[in-house]
Amino acid sequence: MTKITTFSPENPNGIERDMTAEEQAQHDADVALTATEKANIIADREAKANLKASAKAKLIAGEALTEDEANTIVL
């Protein structure tokens, strides 16, 4: 089990204890959600960077842009 430390005015150095089953389940769910959100943010950034690079390459080559590529330039 994961340990949790609780601080209070009476115990400024904290009291360490094991998490309850419910606390552990919530902690595990929060960690999984954070990892998923981080992966989604990274994927979105990469997709936007790729779209911007594609738009730039097409502009240089004189090719027509897709609407999404044009939006990356306008925004």
C-alpha positions in Angstrom: 0.0 0.0 0.0 1.0 3.6 -0.6 1.8 5.7 2.4 0.0 9.1 3.0 1.3 11.8 5.3 -1.1 14.1 7.1 0.0 17.4 8.6 -1.7 19.4 11.3 -0.8 22.1 13.8 -0.6 19.4 16.5 1.7 17.3 14.2 3.8 19.7 12.1 6.1 16.9 11.0 3.2 14.8 9.9 1.8 11.4 10.6 2.4 8.7 8.1 -0.2 6.0 7.5 -1.3 3.5 4.8 -3.9 4.6 2.4 -7.3 3.0 2.7 -8.5 0.8 -0.2 -10.7 3.7 -1.4 -7.9 6.2 -1.2 -5.6 3.9 -3.0 -8.2 3.2 -5.8 -8.8 7.0 -6.2 -5.0 7.6 -6.3 -4.5 4.9 -9.0 -7.4 6.3 -11.0 -6.0 9.9 -10.7 -2.5 8.7 -11.8 -4.0 6.9 -14.8 -6.1 9.9 -15.8 -3.1 12.2 -15.6 -1.0 9.9 -17.8 -3.8 9.8 -20.4 -4.3 13.6 -20.3 -0.6 14.1 -20.7 -0.5 11.7 -23.7 -3.4 13.6 -25.3 -1.8 17.0 -24.9 1.5 15.7 -26.4 -0.4 14.1 -29.3 -2.4 17.4 -29.9 0.8 19.4 -29.9 2.5 17.1 -32.4 -0.6 17.1 -34.7 -0.6 20.9 -34.7 3.1 21.1 -35.4 2.8 18.6 -38.2 -0.2 20.5 -39.7 1.8 23.8 -39.5 4.8 22.1 -41.2 2.6 20.7 -43.9 1.0 24.1 -44.5 4.4 25.8 -44.8 5.7 23.2 -47.2 2.7 23.5 -49.4 3.0 27.3 -49.4 6.6 27.1 -50.4 5.7 24.6 -53.2 2.7 26.7 -54.3 0.2 23.9 -53.6 -3.3 24.4 -52.4 -3.9 24.2 -48.6 -6.5 22.3 -46.8 -8.9 24.3 -44.6 -7.1 23.1 -41.4 -3.7 24.1 -42.8 -5.1 27.5 -43.7 -6.5 27.9 -40.2 -3.1 27.3 -38.7 -1.6 30.2 -40.7 -4.5 32.6 -40.0 -4.7 31.9 -36.3 
